[in-house]
């Protein structure tokens, strides 16, 4: 599964993470730092499993929770129509 931003979504980096604006609906979402890193990994073509592994490289015991968190983020972004699978 490869993710891409929906065509109507633009992003802006912030000091605390990333803001996603859906220009179609006018709604925006703020991702914290780890959410922003996760989304960037996924947009770069990493799978949820690879993103979770990268996020927990220095804490491998946290990998199962990280994978669940990555999957929840993907589901939430998909439900909000911010990302699409390509």
C-alpha positions in Angstrom: 0.0 0.0 0.0 1.4 3.4 -1.1 -0.1 6.6 0.2 -0.4 10.0 -1.5 -2.0 13.2 -0.4 -5.4 13.8 -1.9 -5.2 16.3 -4.7 -7.0 19.0 -2.7 -4.6 18.7 0.3 -1.7 21.0 1.0 0.8 20.8 3.9 2.7 23.3 5.9 5.4 22.5 8.4 5.1 24.0 11.9 7.4 24.0 14.9 5.3 21.3 16.4 4.6 19.1 13.4 2.6 19.4 10.2 -0.7 21.1 9.2 -2.8 19.5 6.4 -5.4 21.8 4.7 -8.1 20.3 2.5 -8.7 23.2 0.1 -12.0 21.7 -1.0 -13.6 21.6 2.4 -11.6 24.3 4.1 -10.9 22.0 7.0 -7.4 21.6 8.4 -5.7 19.0 10.7 -2.6 19.3 12.8 -0.2 16.4 13.2 2.3 16.4 16.1 5.9 15.7 15.4 5.7 11.9 15.4 2.5 12.0 13.3 4.3 14.3 10.8 7.3 11.9 10.6 5.0 9.0 10.2 3.1 10.6 7.4 6.3 11.6 5.6 7.6 8.0 5.8 4.3 6.7 4.4 4.3 9.3 1.6 7.9 8.3 0.8 6.6 4.8 0.0 7.2 3.0 3.3 4.6 0.5 4.4 3.0 0.9 7.8 5.2 -1.9 9.1 8.4 -0.2 7.7 7.3 3.2 9.2 6.7 1.6 12.6 10.1 -0.1 12.5 11.8 3.2 11.6 10.0 5.0 14.4 11.1 2.4 16.9 14.6 1.7 15.7 16.0 2.6 19.1 13.1 1.1 21.0 12.2 -2.2 19.3 9.9 -3.3 22.2 7.6 -0.5 21.2 7.2 -1.8 17.7 3.8 -3.5 18.1 2.2 -0.4 19.6 3.8 1.8 17.0 2.4 -0.3 14.2 -1.1 0.0 15.8 -0.6 3.8 16.0 0.5 4.0 12.4 -2.5 2.0 11.2 -4.8 4.2 13.3 -3.3 7.3 11.7 -3.7 5.9 8.2 -7.3 5.0 8.9 -8.0 8.5 10.3 -6.4 10.3 7.4 -8.2 8.1 5.0 -11.6 8.6 6.7 -11.0 12.4 6.5 -10.1 12.0 2.7 -6.7 13.5 3.2 -4.8 10.6 1.7 -5.5 8.1 -1.0 -3.9 4.8 -1.9 -2.0 4.6 -5.2 
